[in-house]
Amino acid sequence: MYDDRDKSLLLTDAFEVHFLEMPKFERMEKDLNNSLHRWLMYLDEKLPDALLKELMKMDPQIKKTEDLLLKLSSDEETYRLYEAREHSLLERNSLIADSEARGIEKGIELGIEKGEKRAMVRTIKMMLEKKMDISFIAEFYGRSVEEIEKLME
């Protein structure tokens, strides 16, 4: 992995990223002698049972993985914990999205409030420049003379 800004700066050589395009793999001829091909076939949800058995015979790690998945999915407590975790993650994401939406709404409301206040202050200044009576301005805006004077500070 290299630095984004300085492509000559190697951050680490102990980490690699590989992108696998399943649609391309699905179209190509499969090679059971290729470990990567076996794993990609194993990840296919529509894998026939006969092929799964063959993959498990050829690759002990795939057998170990399948055994573990079967064990985890048949254990009620593990499955309950899995569902609780999934529910928790969904709830968390929902709360975050809701908070963001409320924050945006609040920001819009505050922005409108500020804009209205600025417009009112500009208008009051113009009214005062035209020598309008401050008590008339206060009455016009439904505020006290003291509030108008404080706004003008």
DAFENNOR-V274602 format. One record per residue. N is the residue number from 1. PHI is phi in degrees with one decimal (999 if undefined). NEAR is the number of other ideal C-beta (glycine too) atoms within 12 Angstrom. Layout:
<<N:PHI:NEAR> <N:PHI:NEAR>>
//
This chain:
<<1:999:13> <2:-114.2:14> <3:-64.3:11> <4:-63.2:8> <5:-84.4:8> <6:-114.0:9> <7:-64.7:10> <8:-87.0:8> <9:-90.1:11> <10:-79.5:12> <11:-81.4:14> <12:-159.1:11> <13:-110.4:8> <14:-97.2:7> <15:-142.9:10> <16:-131.0:8> <17:-122.5:8> <18:-123.7:9> <19:-102.1:8> <20:-113.2:15> <21:-99.4:11> <22:-58.7:16> <23:-58.0:10> <24:-68.4:11> <25:-63.2:22> <26:-61.2:18> <27:-84.4:9> <28:-89.6:16> <29:-73.6:11> <30:-87.3:21> <31:-121.2:14> <32:-65.8:20> <33:-80.9:11> <34:-95.8:17> <35:-59.0:17> <36:-62.5:19> <37:-61.4:24> <38:-61.4:29> <39:-66.1:25> <40:-67.1:26> <41:-65.7:30> <42:-60.3:31> <43:-74.2:21> <44:-73.4:19> <45:-65.2:10> <46:-94.6:12> <47:-65.3:22> <48:-64.4:13> <49:-57.4:11> <50:-61.9:10> <51:-69.6:20> <52:-59.3:26> <53:-61.5:16> <54:-65.0:19> <55:-62.7:31> <56:-67.8:25> <57:-68.0:15> <58:-77.0:22> <59:-131.6:25> <60:-59.5:14> <61:-68.9:16> <62:-66.7:29> <63:-61.4:20> <64:-61.3:14> <65:-64.4:20> <66:-63.3:24> <67:-60.2:16> <68:-64.9:15> <69:-62.4:20> <70:-63.5:16> <71:-62.7:15> <72:-65.6:17> <73:-76.5:16> <74:-91.3:12> <75:-83.3:14> <76:-59.6:12> <77:-65.2:13> <78:-62.7:17> <79:-64.8:17> <80:-62.5:14> <81:-64.0:14> <82:-59.9:17> <83:-64.6:15> <84:-63.4:14> <85:-65.8:14> <86:-59.7:14> <87:-61.7:14> <88:-61.8:14> <89:-64.7:14> <90:-63.5:14> <91:-62.7:14> <92:-60.5:14> <93:-62.1:14> <94:-65.8:14> <95:-63.6:14> <96:-63.7:14> <97:-62.6:14> <98:-64.8:14> <99:-63.4:14> <100:-62.4:14> <101:-63.4:14> <102:-65.5:14> <103:-63.0:14> <104:-64.9:14> <105:-58.8:14> <106:-61.5:14> <107:-61.5:14> <108:-64.2:14> <109:-59.6:14> <110:-63.5:14> <111:-63.4:14> <112:-64.2:14> <113:-57.5:14> <114:-62.2:14> <115:-62.1:14> <116:-64.6:15> <117:-64.6:18> <118:-62.1:15> <119:-63.2:16> <120:-64.3:24> <121:-61.9:23> <122:-60.3:16> <123:-65.8:21> <124:-61.9:29> <125:-59.2:19> <126:-63.9:15> <127:-64.9:24> <128:-68.1:21> <129:-62.2:12> <130:-85.5:13> <131:66.0:10> <132:-76.1:19> <133:-69.3:14> <134:-63.3:25> <135:-68.5:18> <136:-65.6:17> <137:-62.4:29> <138:-61.2:24> <139:-64.3:16> <140:-58.5:17> <141:-92.6:23> <142:68.8:10> <143:-128.8:22> <144:-84.5:15> <145:-59.6:19> <146:-62.4:13> <147:-64.1:21> <148:-64.8:28> <149:-64.0:16> <150:-65.4:14> <151:-60.5:25> <152:-76.8:22> <153:-73.6:10>>
//
